[in-house]
Amino acid sequence: MPKLSTATMAIIVAIALYFTLFWGYDALRVLASPSYGLDDAWRSQYIFGIGRLFSLEPIGLIKLAAFFATLKLAVAAICAYHIVDRFRHMTRGQADSEILEAGLILVVLISIASVGPAAWAHSTDLMREHTIQLLFAALAVGLCIVERVYIRPNASTAIVTAAPAKANWYTIWR
């Protein structure tokens, strides 16, 4: 079983590195652009699709693009923190994967919000790009669950009761 734990740790770190590099670069590119990335027609199709759904004006589109870029930057920072945490705890114990799971929830939400307009526009290439990111996040969450089950202590030691032996349990209907 240690090989399973090492393999899952390596895949989780690789997926976190993917989101750190690609989403961090994309977020910095959008935030550094004077038009918040709306000049790149390919990468901003989901912004226009969501903007069309909510009838946003140009200022609303810019705010929406900045919002998504900020969320992507937050995901990149969360994944970078998890990578550092993994390497710090490599020799001493288990890293905390709850922060990564929160970041992956953001990835799932952003990917679902991005793949919807791509599906409505019948853009298979854009759907494929966002679906792959969604599948990476799903794989990482699944591996975090497998790792948590693998490391969880014995179930008999985890159950602790505060009631003394042979105590009467409280019920409302007495």
Secondary structure, 3 states (H helix, E strand, C coil): CHHHHHHHHHHHHHHHHHHHHHHHHHHHHHHHCCCCCCCCCCCCHHHHHHHHHCCCCHHHHHHHHHHHHHHHHHHHHHHHHHHHHHHHCCCCCCCCCHHHHHHHHHHHHHHHHHHHHHHHCCCHHHHHHHHHHHHHHHHHHHHHHHHHHHHCCCHHHHCCCCCCCCCCCCCCCC
